[in-house]
């Protein structure tokens, strides 16, 4: 873990959990015509005591042992300060006693960092592939296959102004589309799309501390035509406009981070049951990410976000979320070969209908831990555990499903590189 000091890595670890920190630290590569080729293979075996993530009904607590194989190969090139990378990746997941939940994901991912000069830079990333909503089903006990979708995702950040200048600006934009496959002529989930664009203005207060002001627009939408009299032919969608102020800092070798807080405004074109325009809603939101390294082999990360979002656990629903997710993670290397990772995440949110009424409250607690053994430079073994406790309470008169459940996953992993 020596040398980790960038917030981007720290917050990525906090967000992605145990699998992100068990990677081979120095995978090595093959050099070909100026391109580094980096093949890797990750394998998991374990036990999942709630494959379908159900707390009631016929699929409640259906457990199974499992194994997965995740090969990938990255092609990477560098010219000066500019880097270019393309990764081919796949994941084959198999449940021994719940075979209908098996799936295979595959995709191509790209990442470009282009330094035009000291005042102009561009970052571009994309992801195109076939993926599945693991833990969900197409149609309950009638079709226990995981819903399949094609992801088309791309984003950019263009920075203008020297990183050492008193003022600079980042312009950014992204799009993420999920188009679901059809089974017997019916979509396995609702097609959905997220679009975002905006700008962040930085003003240097101290050599390693910047004040910032951010304005961004995010559009959340589902591809489903409503049929009620007041909204016939319209699709569910939220438009979120955010105005945030805050700080970004890299004050010492031990601490780096950012903190943004402000107002988010939600609007929708739909009309309520009385055929009245749904009121614009103001909402205090924030985005915080902090990384602290007390020593060079230990890092503590905290991230918290308060925002709106699309429903992420039920692909057939056209609902929206409004709430806060906070993650705390600690990654520590006890020796040059042995490390541990502990993380805890807590989500407290409302699940809203397309008409902006609160259907239910949801609280999700996730605890994870792993022990990693770097057997060789190119081999890492990990023993991991994850517990999820999801509690939902319906509002009076709500017809939404109660999707509360508990789940434990035990995993032994091996990651190999050349």
N, C-alpha and C positions, 0 to 999 in steps of 0.2 A: 504493500500500500504506500510505500515511500514515494514522495513526490506528488501525491494527490493534493491539489490546492485549488482546483477550478470548481466553481459552483455548479457548472453544467453537469459534471460527473457526479457531484455529491447529491444533487437533487434528483438526477436520473436514478441513482441507487435507491433513494428514499421512495421514489414513485414506483419503481418496478419490482422492488422486494428482493427476495432471496436469490432468484435466478440471475439477477444482474451482477451480484458480487462474487459468485462462484466461478467466474470465467477464468480461463487460463490467462495469467498476468502478462506473459510475453510469448505469444503463440508462434513466433518465427514466420518465415515466408520463403517462397521460391521467387527468384528474380527472373523476369522474362521480358526482353526488349524495353527495359525501363519501367516495367509494371511489377509491383509486388503482388503475388498470389498467395492468399492466406486461407488454407482450408482448415475447418474445425468440425468436430463431431461431438455432440452432447447426447448422452443416453441417460434415461431415468427409469428406475423401477420403484414401485411403491404401492401404497394402499390408500384409496379414497373411500371414506365411509358414507358419502352422500353424493354419488356420481351426478344425479340429476338436480341437486340443490333444492330439494323439496322438504317441507316440514309437515305435510299432510297428504292424504290421498294414496293412490296405489304405488306411486314412485317414491314415497317417503323412505329415506335412509336406505336406499339401494346401494350397497357397497360393493367394491370390486378391487382386486389387485390390478395393477396396470404396468405397462412399459411404454416408453416413447423413444423415438430416434429423431434427432434434430441435426441434420448435416447443413453446413453452409460453406460457401467459398466467397472470399472478398477479393476484388481486383482493385488495387490502389496505386495511384501515381501522384507524384509531386513535382511541381515546377516552382522553384523559389518558395514563397510563402503560400502558394496556392496548392490545394489538394483536391483530388478527384477519386471517388470511390463508388463501386457498384458491388452489391452483394446479392448472391443467389442463395435463398434459404428455404428450407422445408421442415415440416414437423409431422411425423406419423405417430398418432396416439392410439393405443390399443388397450381396451378393458377386457380382462379375461372372462368375467361372468356377466358383463353388460355390453355385448359386442355391438349392439345397435348404436351405442354412443361413440364408436370409433370414428376417427376422421383423419384426413390428411390435408394440411395447409401447405401452400407453396407460394413464393412471390419473389419479386425482384425489387431491391431497394437501392436508392442512389443518394449520394451526399457530395455536394460540391462546395468548396470554399475558394472563392476567387478574389485575390488581392490585386486590384488594378493599379493602385498606387497608395500612398500613405493616407489619402483622404477618401478613397472609394473602395468599397469591398462588397461582395455579394455572397450570400449563403443560399443554397437551393437544396431541398431534399424531396424525395418522392418514394412512394410505395404502391406497387401494383401487384395484385395477386388474388388467390382464392383462399378464403379463410372461413372459419366456423365459429358460431357462438357456443363455446364449450359449456356444458352444464344445462343448456336449454334444449327443448325438443321441438320438432315440427308440429306435433299434435298430441302431446301427452302420451298416454299409454298406447294410443292408436298408431303413433309414428314417433319412435324415440330417437330418431336420427337428429344430430345437431344441425340447426339451420345453416345453410351454406350461402356465402355472399362473395361478390367480387368487390374488392376495395380499390378505389382510385383516389389516391391522396398525394398532394403536392403542396409545397410551401416555399416561401422565399423571405429573406431579410436583406434589404439593401441599406448599407450604412454610408452616410456622407459626413465627412469631417474627420480630422485626425483624432485618434484615441487620446492624444495628449492635448487637444485643443480645449479652449474654455467651453465651447458649445459644439454639439454634434446631434445628428438625428438618425434614427432608424425607421425605415418604411418597411412594412411587412404585410404579407397576405398568405392565405392558405385556403384549401378546399379539401374536404374529405367526404367521399360518396361511398355508400354501401348499397349495392344492388343485389337483392336476394334471388336465388334460383327458384324455379317453379317445380312443384310436385303435383302431378295430376292437374296441371293448369292453374294451381293456386300458389302464390308466393309463400315461401317458407318464413318470411318476415317482412316487415314494412320497409321499403326502400327509404333511405334517409340521407340527408346532406347537411353538412356544416360548412359555412363560408365565413371567413374572417379577414378583415383588412384594417389597417390603422397606422399610427405613427407614434414613436416615443422620442421625446426631446430631452437631451441630457445637458446639464450645466455643471461644470466642475466647481465644487466648493473647496476641495482640498486635493492634493495630488492623487489620492486613491479613493475619493468619495465624490459622488455626483448626485445632485438633485435631479429628479425626472418628472415629466408630465406626459401622460399617455392618453391618447384618444383612440378608441377602436369600436368597430361595428362587427357584430357576430350574428349571423342569420342561421336559425335552427329550423329545419323543415322535414316533414314526412310526405312521401308520395302516396297520398290517399285522398280521394275526393269524398267530401262530406255530403250527406244526403238530407240533412234536416232542412226545414223550410227557410231558416234564417241564413244558412251558410251553404246552400246547395251549390256543389261544384267547386268550392274552395278547399284548400288543403291546410291541415294544422301546421302552424308555424309561429315562432317567436323571433322578434328582432330585438337584439340586446345592444344598447349603446352604453359604453363605459367611459367615464372620465376619472382618471386615477393620478394621484401625486405620490411621491415617495423618494426613496434613496436607493442607490446601489453603491456598494463599497467592497473594497479589497484592502481593508485598513492595515492588516498585519499578515504575516505568513500563516497565522493560525485561523483567521476569521475572514470570511467573504460572504456576500449575500445581497439580497435586495428586499425591499418592502414597499408595497404599493397599496394605497387605500383610496376609496372614493365612492362615487355613486354609479350604479348601473340602472338603466331604464329599460323596462320591458314593454314592447308593443306587439299587438296582433291585429290582423285585419278581420278576425272573426267577430261575430255578434253573439250576445248572450241569449238566453231563452226568452227574454222579453224583447228581443230584436233591438237591443241597445248596444252601441259600440262599447267594447270592453275597455275600461279605464287603463290609461298608461300607469305603470307601477314604478315607483322609485325604490331603490334597494341599496343599502350600504354593502359594498363588496371589497374584497382585498385579495392580494396575492403576495405571499411571503415565502422566501427560501433562504435559509441560513445554514452555512457549513462551518463547523468548528473543529480544528485539529489541535488537541492539547499536546500531542506528540506526533512525529511523522509516520507512525504506524497505527494511528487510531483516528477515526473521524466520526463526528456526530452530526447528523443532518436533521433539520426541522423544516417542513413545508406545510403551508396551510393556504387553502383557497376557499373563498366564499363567492358562489356564482350560480348561474343557471346552466342547465345542460339537457341533453336528450336522455331518454330512458336507456339505460345501459345493460339491463339484466333480462328484459322481456322483449325479444325482437318483434313480437306481434303487437305490442302496445304503441300507441301514438301519444304517449304522455311526456311530460317534461319534469325536470328536477330543479329544486331551488334549495341550496343549503351549503354546508361547510364540510370540507374534508381536511383532516390534519394527520400528518404522518411524522413519526419520530423514529429514527434509525441510528444504530450504533454498530460500526464495523471496526474490529480490532484484530491486529496480527499479534498473537502472543509470542510466536517465534517466527523464524524465516519460513517455516513450513505450515504452521497451524494458525488458523484464524477463525473468528466467530462473528456472526452477524445476527443482530436482533432488531426487529422492527415492530411497531404498533401503529395501526391506522384506525381512526374513528371518523365516521361519516354521520352527520345529522342533517336530514333533508326532508322537504315536502315533495310529494309526488303529485303534480298538477295535471288536470285534464287539459285538452286543447282550448277550453273556454276559460282557463286560468283559475279554476276552482280547485281547492286542496282536497284530493281524494283520500290521502293517507299520509301518515308520518312514518319515516323509515330511519332506523338507526343500525349501522353496521360497524362491528368491531372485528378487526383482523389482527391476529398476533402471529408472527413468524420468527423462526430462529434456525440457524444452521451452523454446523461446524465444518470447516474446509481444511483439507489436507493437500498441500502441494507436493505430490509424490515426486514429480520431476518438473523441469521447466515446462514441459508440454503436457503434463497430466495433473489434473486436480480432481480429487474425490470429495463429495459433500454429503453430509447426512442432515436432512432438513425436516422441519415440522411446521405446519400452518393450521391455525384454527380460525374459523369464521363464524361469528354469531350475528345473524341478521334478524332484527325484530321490526315488524310493521304493525301499526294500529290504524284501523280504518276510521274515517270520519263518519258521523251519523248520516245515514242516507246514502252512503257511497256504495256503488256496486262493483268496486274494484276487487281484485283478488288479494288475499292476504298471503304474501310470499315469504313468511318468516321461515328460517331454517337454521340449523347448526351443521357444521362440516369440519372434519379433521382430515388432513392429508399428511402422510408420512412418505418421505422420498429419500432414496439413495441415488446419487447422481455421479456421473463421470464425464469430464470434459477433456477431450483429446485434441492436440494440435501437432503439427510436424515439429 
